[in-house]
Amino acid sequence: MPNICLTFGTRTDLCKILDALTTLDGLAAWWTSQTAGDPAEGGTLTFTFGDQGGFDMRVIRSNGQQVHWECVNGPDDWLGTRIEFDIDAKGTHNQVLFRHAGWGSENNFFHHCSTKWATFLLSLRDYVEHGEGRPFPNDIKIEVSGM
């Protein structure tokens, strides 16, 4: 099964990174401003992207170094996939390792999502480093239709 794997390093404190991944305000600041739900382990988060739909994610792990979700509602290609953020504390920085795991195939939607995840990971980095991300609807657009 194909996976989308991305990473970035930052000198930002671990607590600030975890806040961006485990609170509604943090998530809304870099992924989509339309974020709701329960970010605690066992809870479900809803991420909506205007009239383009969205995703429901069950929080399957949330601790001091890992935040993992499973898609329980959304497009067929996403159902059952896992979104994983692992934070590797280095001596001089924190390395954020991202994986969107369990895709059925490398189809056009996979390629689209791979590029979009890259833009949102840069938004996450900008948010934790500078206090301002580019969440939907102010994200970097990659499609002619404006997605």
C-alpha positions in Angstrom: 0.0 0.0 0.0 1.4 3.4 -0.9 2.0 6.1 1.8 2.6 9.8 1.7 5.7 10.6 3.8 6.9 14.1 4.6 9.1 15.7 7.2 10.5 19.0 8.4 12.8 20.1 11.2 12.2 23.0 13.6 13.8 24.6 16.6 10.2 25.1 18.0 9.5 23.7 21.4 7.8 20.3 21.5 4.9 21.7 23.5 4.1 24.2 20.8 4.1 21.5 18.1 1.9 19.2 20.2 -0.5 22.1 20.8 -0.8 22.6 17.0 -1.7 18.9 16.6 -3.9 18.3 19.6 -6.1 21.4 20.1 -8.9 22.7 17.9 -7.4 26.1 17.7 -4.0 24.7 16.8 -5.4 22.5 14.1 -7.6 25.3 12.7 -4.6 27.5 12.5 -2.7 25.4 9.9 -5.1 22.8 8.2 -8.6 24.1 7.9 -10.3 26.9 9.8 -13.4 24.6 9.9 -12.2 22.2 12.5 -14.5 20.7 15.2 -14.7 17.7 17.6 -12.8 16.1 20.3 -9.0 16.1 19.9 -8.3 13.7 22.8 -7.3 10.1 22.3 -10.5 8.2 21.5 -12.3 11.3 20.3 -13.3 12.2 16.7 -12.3 15.3 14.8 -14.1 16.8 11.9 -12.2 18.7 9.2 -14.4 20.5 6.6 -13.2 22.2 3.5 -16.1 24.4 2.5 -18.3 22.8 -0.2 -15.5 20.4 -1.1 -16.4 18.1 1.8 -14.2 16.9 4.6 -13.1 14.1 6.8 -13.8 12.7 10.2 -10.7 11.4 12.1 -10.7 9.1 15.1 -7.8 10.0 17.4 -6.1 6.6 17.9 -2.9 7.9 19.6 -2.1 11.1 21.3 0.9 11.3 23.5 4.1 13.4 24.0 5.7 12.3 20.7 2.9 10.9 18.5 -0.5 12.0 17.2 -2.2 9.4 15.0 -5.7 9.5 13.5 -7.8 7.0 11.4 -10.1 8.3 8.8 -13.6 7.1 9.6 -15.7 9.3 7.3 -14.7 10.9 4.0 -13.9 10.1 0.4 -13.5 6.3 -0.3 -9.8 6.6 -0.9 -9.3 8.0 2.6 -11.5 5.6 4.6 -9.4 3.5 6.9 -6.2 5.4 6.1 -4.1 6.7 9.0 -2.6 10.2 9.4 0.5 10.0 11.6 2.6 12.7 13.1 5.7 11.5 15.0 8.0 14.0 16.6 11.6 13.0 17.0 13.4 15.2 19.5 17.0 15.8 18.4 19.6 17.6 20.4 19.2 20.9 18.5 15.7 20.6 17.1 12.5 18.6 16.7 11.9 16.6 13.5 8.3 16.3 12.6 7.7 13.0 10.6 4.4 12.8 8.8 2.8 9.8 7.2 -0.6 9.4 5.5 -0.6 5.6 5.4 -2.7 2.8 3.9 -3.7 4.2 0.5 -5.2 1.5 -1.8 -3.4 2.8 -4.9 -1.4 5.7 -6.4 -4.2 7.2 -8.3 -4.8 10.9 -9.3 -6.4 11.7 -5.9 -3.3 10.2 -4.1 -1.1 12.5 -6.2 -3.3 15.5 -5.4 -3.3 14.8 -1.7 0.4 14.2 -1.7 1.0 17.7 -2.9 -1.7 19.2 -0.7 -0.2 17.6 2.4 3.2 19.2 1.5 1.5 22.6 1.4 -0.2 21.9 4.7 2.9 20.6 6.4 4.6 23.9 5.4 1.6 25.7 6.9 2.1 23.7 10.1 5.8 24.7 10.2 5.0 28.3 9.6 2.4 28.3 12.3 4.6 26.7 15.0 7.6 28.9 14.0 5.9 32.2 13.3 2.4 32.0 14.7 0.6 32.1 11.3 -0.2 29.2 9.0 -2.1 29.0 5.8 -5.2 26.9 6.6 -8.1 26.3 4.2 -9.5 28.5 2.8 -6.3 30.6 2.7 -4.1 27.6 1.7 -1.9 27.3 -1.4 -4.1 26.3 -4.3 -2.7 23.6 -6.6 -5.6 22.9 -9.0 -7.1 25.0 -11.8 -10.5 24.7 -10.2 -9.2 26.3 -7.0 -9.1 23.3 -4.7 
